[in-house]
Amino acid sequence: MMQGAGFEVIDLGHDVPPERFVEAVKQHRPQLLGLSALLSTTMPMMRTTVAALEQAGLLGRPAC
């Protein structure tokens, strides 16, 4: 749906470890990062991913 709206989408796939998100954000420098959880049992890993991004200093930074 995001591609259909004109966004460039970089799909990292499923079961992505937090470290891979950190690497992808450093490489692609996105203005927007989306995470998806189809089951509530997978949602706790989102907190871990956000913490990894925060620890890497990648949250709240300007994209350019």
Secondary structure, 3 states (H helix, E strand, C coil): CCCCCCCCCCCCCCCCCHHHHHHHHHHHCCCCCCCCCCCHHHCHHHHHHHHHHHHCCCCCCCCC
